[in-house]
Protein backbone atom coordinates (compact mmCIF):
# COMPACT_ATOMS: atom_id res chain seq x y z
CA UNK A 1 0.00 0.00 0.00
CA UNK A 2 1.48 3.32 -1.12
CA UNK A 3 -0.21 5.32 1.67
CA UNK A 4 1.43 3.41 4.51
CA UNK A 5 4.15 5.19 6.39
CA UNK A 6 7.40 3.31 6.69
CA UNK A 7 8.47 2.10 10.14
CA UNK A 8 10.82 4.35 12.07
CA UNK A 9 14.51 3.65 11.66
CA UNK A 10 16.08 1.46 14.34
CA UNK A 11 18.00 3.22 17.10
CA UNK A 12 21.71 3.66 16.52
CA UNK A 13 23.63 0.60 17.54
CA UNK A 14 25.96 1.03 20.50
CA UNK A 15 28.59 -1.66 20.31
CA UNK A 16 30.09 -1.05 23.75
CA UNK A 17 26.91 -0.41 25.70
CA UNK A 18 26.42 -3.15 28.28
CA UNK A 19 23.77 -2.45 30.89
CA UNK A 20 23.90 -4.45 34.08
CA UNK A 21 20.86 -4.92 36.29
CA UNK A 22 20.87 -3.39 39.75
CA UNK A 23 21.06 -6.91 41.16
CA UNK A 24 24.13 -7.71 39.05
CA UNK A 25 25.81 -4.49 40.18
CA UNK A 26 25.13 -5.26 43.84
CA UNK A 27 26.44 -8.78 43.30
CA UNK A 28 29.64 -7.38 41.74
CA UNK A 29 30.20 -4.86 44.54
CA UNK A 30 29.36 -7.36 47.28
CA UNK A 31 31.77 -9.93 45.82
CA UNK A 32 34.72 -7.66 46.63
CA UNK A 33 36.36 -7.95 50.03
CA UNK A 34 39.13 -5.40 49.54
CA UNK A 35 37.77 -2.12 50.94
CA UNK A 36 39.64 0.06 48.42
CA UNK A 37 38.38 -1.98 45.47
CA UNK A 38 34.81 -2.11 46.79
CA UNK A 39 34.80 1.67 47.26
CA UNK A 40 36.20 2.23 43.77
CA UNK A 41 33.40 0.16 42.19
CA UNK A 42 30.70 1.65 44.41
CA UNK A 43 31.71 5.24 43.63
CA UNK A 44 31.97 4.49 39.92
CA UNK A 45 28.37 3.28 39.84
CA UNK A 46 26.78 5.49 42.48
CA UNK A 47 28.07 8.71 40.90
CA UNK A 48 28.20 7.58 37.26
CA UNK A 49 31.93 8.24 37.06
CA UNK A 50 34.19 7.21 34.22
CA UNK A 51 37.23 5.11 35.06
CA UNK A 52 39.51 8.13 34.62
CA UNK A 53 37.32 10.21 36.96
CA UNK A 54 37.18 7.62 39.72
CA UNK A 55 40.90 6.81 39.77
CA UNK A 56 41.82 10.50 39.89
CA UNK A 57 39.45 11.37 42.77
CA UNK A 58 40.96 13.42 45.55
CA UNK A 59 39.69 13.85 49.10
CA UNK A 60 38.52 17.40 48.37
CA UNK A 61 36.26 16.15 45.57
CA UNK A 62 34.00 14.42 48.11
CA UNK A 63 31.64 16.59 50.12
CA UNK A 64 30.46 14.54 53.09
CA UNK A 65 27.92 17.13 54.25
CA UNK A 66 26.15 17.15 50.89
CA UNK A 67 26.91 13.44 50.19
CA UNK A 68 28.28 14.36 46.79
CA UNK A 69 31.25 14.11 44.47
CA UNK A 70 31.77 17.27 42.44
CA UNK A 71 28.08 18.20 42.80
CA UNK A 72 26.86 14.65 42.01
CA UNK A 73 24.82 13.12 44.83
CA UNK A 74 26.07 9.72 45.96
CA UNK A 75 24.43 7.08 48.09
CA UNK A 76 24.55 6.97 51.87
CA UNK A 77 26.14 3.52 51.69
CA UNK A 78 28.93 4.94 49.50
CA UNK A 79 29.54 7.70 52.06
CA UNK A 80 29.57 5.13 54.86
CA UNK A 81 32.08 2.97 52.98
CA UNK A 82 34.18 6.05 52.22
CA UNK A 83 34.25 6.95 55.94
CA UNK A 84 35.33 3.39 56.81
CA UNK A 85 38.02 3.58 54.15
CA UNK A 86 39.30 6.92 55.51
CA UNK A 87 39.50 5.52 59.05
CA UNK A 88 41.71 2.66 57.85
CA UNK A 89 43.79 4.55 55.28
CA UNK A 90 45.65 7.83 55.37
CA UNK A 91 44.70 9.69 52.21
CA UNK A 92 47.57 11.89 51.12
CA UNK A 93 46.40 13.13 47.76
CA UNK A 94 44.42 10.65 45.69
CA UNK A 95 41.76 8.45 47.25
CA UNK A 96 42.90 5.47 45.19
CA UNK A 97 46.67 5.73 45.38
CA UNK A 98 48.97 3.26 43.74
CA UNK A 99 52.23 2.11 45.30
CA UNK A 100 54.04 4.99 43.57
CA UNK A 101 51.92 7.62 45.43
CA UNK A 102 50.11 8.43 42.21
CA UNK A 103 46.58 7.35 41.47
CA UNK A 104 45.64 3.92 40.17
CA UNK A 105 45.64 3.57 36.42
CA UNK A 106 42.50 3.04 34.37
CA UNK A 107 43.85 -0.41 33.53
CA UNK A 108 44.15 -1.25 37.24
CA UNK A 109 40.52 -0.14 37.76
CA UNK A 110 39.49 -2.36 34.84
CA UNK A 111 41.32 -5.34 36.40
CA UNK A 112 39.58 -4.71 39.74
CA UNK A 113 36.25 -4.70 37.90
CA UNK A 114 37.08 -7.86 35.92
CA UNK A 115 38.05 -9.73 39.08
CA UNK A 116 34.81 -8.64 40.77
CA UNK A 117 32.80 -9.78 37.72
CA UNK A 118 34.41 -13.20 37.91
CA UNK A 119 33.79 -13.49 41.67
CA UNK A 120 30.15 -12.49 41.08
CA UNK A 121 29.78 -15.26 38.50
CA UNK A 122 29.55 -12.97 35.48
CA UNK A 123 31.90 -14.33 32.85
CA UNK A 124 31.31 -11.89 30.00
CA UNK A 125 33.99 -9.53 28.70
CA UNK A 126 32.66 -6.23 30.06
CA UNK A 127 34.35 -2.90 30.59
CA UNK A 128 34.17 -0.92 33.83
CA UNK A 129 32.39 1.66 31.64
CA UNK A 130 29.29 -0.51 31.97
CA UNK A 131 28.89 0.78 35.55
CA UNK A 132 28.61 4.35 34.23
CA UNK A 133 26.31 3.26 31.40
CA UNK A 134 24.12 1.30 33.82
CA UNK A 135 23.96 4.32 36.14
CA UNK A 136 22.60 6.47 33.29
CA UNK A 137 20.02 3.91 32.19
CA UNK A 138 18.87 3.30 35.76
CA UNK A 139 18.38 7.04 36.23
CA UNK A 140 16.27 7.13 33.06
CA UNK A 141 14.25 4.17 34.28
CA UNK A 142 13.62 6.09 37.51
CA UNK A 143 12.21 9.01 35.52
CA UNK A 144 15.17 11.39 35.68
CA UNK A 145 15.14 13.86 32.80
CA UNK A 146 17.70 13.19 30.05
CA UNK A 147 19.05 16.77 30.36
CA UNK A 148 19.86 16.17 34.04
CA UNK A 149 21.65 12.96 33.12
CA UNK A 150 23.57 14.83 30.42
CA UNK A 151 24.72 17.35 33.04
CA UNK A 152 25.62 14.67 35.61
CA UNK A 153 27.69 12.74 33.07
CA UNK A 154 29.30 15.92 31.74
CA UNK A 155 28.29 15.35 28.13
CA UNK A 156 28.60 18.46 25.97
CA UNK A 157 26.01 17.21 23.48
CA UNK A 158 22.65 15.63 24.25
CA UNK A 159 23.37 13.26 21.33
CA UNK A 160 25.96 11.53 23.49
CA UNK A 161 23.44 11.02 26.30
CA UNK A 162 20.44 10.07 24.15
CA UNK A 163 21.93 6.62 23.44
CA UNK A 164 20.85 5.58 26.93
CA UNK A 165 17.20 6.23 26.16
CA UNK A 166 17.27 3.48 23.54
CA UNK A 167 18.06 0.83 26.11
CA UNK A 168 16.06 2.14 29.07
CA UNK A 169 13.23 -0.21 29.89
CA UNK A 170 10.13 1.79 29.02
CA UNK A 171 7.98 -0.35 31.30
CA UNK A 172 9.86 0.98 34.33
CA UNK A 173 9.38 4.61 33.38
CA UNK A 174 6.22 5.87 35.01
CA UNK A 175 4.54 8.22 32.56
CA UNK A 176 1.53 10.10 33.84
CA UNK A 177 -0.67 12.61 32.17
CA UNK A 178 0.37 16.15 33.09
CA UNK A 179 -3.35 16.84 33.59
CA UNK A 180 -3.39 14.64 36.72
N, C-alpha and C positions, 0 to 999 in steps of 0.2 A: 504494500500500500504506500503510495507516494506521499500521503498526508501524515504519515507517522513520523514522530520525531525520533531521531536516533538516541540510543542510550548515552548517558554521560560518559566521558572518558574515565578510565580507571585512575585511581589516585597514583601519584608518582611512586615508584618502587624505591624503598629505602633498603639497600642491601645490608647495612650494618645496624639496623634497628631491631634490637632484641628486647622485648618487654617481659620482665619477670613479674610474677604475681606477688602480692604483698606477703603471702605465705612463703613463697620461695625466698624472698629477700630476708624475712625473719629467720628462716632456716639457715641461710648463708651466714648471717651475722651471728646467730646463736651457735654455729658450729665452731666458731673461733674462740680459743681460750686466751690467746695473747691479747692483753688489754690494749696495747698500742694498735694492733691490727684490727681488733674489733671496733675501736674508736674511729679508725680511718674509714672503715667500710660504713659505719653508722653515719658519720658526718657526710660522706659522699652522697648517700641516699637521702638523708633527712634534710639536707640543704640543696640538693640537686647540683653538687659541685662536679666539675670536671676533675680528671686525675691530676692535671697540673695545678688546679686551684687547691685541692685538698693537701697535696704534698707540700705546697709552699705556704700553708697556713702558719701564721704567727699568733702568739698569745693575744696580742692586741686586736686581732681580727674578731675575737669572740667576746661578745658582750653578754656577761652572765645575767645582768639585771633585766635586759630585754630578751634574753634567750635567743640570741641571733648571731649570725656570722655575716659581717658586712651587710647589715640591714635585712638579711634573710632569716626568717624565724625558723628555729630548729626545735626538735622535740625535747620534752622534759627529760626523757630517758637518755638522750644524747648529752644534755647538760650534766646529768647525774654521772654518766660514764666519764665525761670530761673532768669533772671534779675528782672522781676516784683516780683518774690517770694523773692529774696534777699533784695529788697527795703522794703518789708513789714515784713520781718522776720530776726532776728539776728541769723545767723548761727554760733553756737559755735564750734561744731565738726562735727556731722553728718548733712547732708542736711535734712533728714527725721527723726528728733528726736521724741522720744516718750516723755511722761510726766516725765519719770524717767531720762531724759538727756542721754539716750542711743538711739540707732536707733530703728525704728519700727521693729516689728517682721515680718517674712515671712507670718505668719497667718494674721496679720493686713493688709499687702499688698494684700493678697488674698481676704479679706473681702471688701477692697476698690474696688477691681476689680469686685467682685460679685455684689456689690451695683450699680456700674456703668453699668454693664451688664443689670441689672434689669431696671434701668432708661432708658437705650437705647432700651428697648423692646426685649432683647435677654434673653430668659428664659431657656436656656440649662445650664447644669452643666459643666462649663468650668473652667480650671485652668488659673491663670495669666501667666503660661508658654506658653499659646497659643499666647501671644503677641510676645514672643521671636521666637517661631516656625513660626509665620506669617511673621516676619521680615526676617527670613532666606529664606522662600519660595518667598517672594516678591523680594528679591535681585536676586534670581535665575531667576525669571520671567523677571527681568530687564537686564539679561545677565551677571550678575556678576559671575566670575569664582568660582567654588565650593571650590577651595583651599583658595581663599580670604575669603570666608564665614567661612571656617574652622578656619582660623586665627582670624577673628573678634569674633567668638563665643568662641574661646579658646579651641577647641576640640583637644585633643592629636592625635586622630586617624581620618582619613578621613571617616572611616566606620560609625562613629557617625554622621557625617555631611551628608553623602550620602542619608540618609533617606528622606531628604527634596527634593531631586531630583525626588523622586517617586510621589510626590504630586504637584510639580510645573506644572503649566498649560503650556504644550508645545506650544500651539498656541500663547502665549504671548512672547515666546523666539524667537527673531529675529535671525535666522541662515542664514548667507550669505556665499557664496563660498569664500574661501580665495583668489581665483584667481581675484576676483573683487575689 
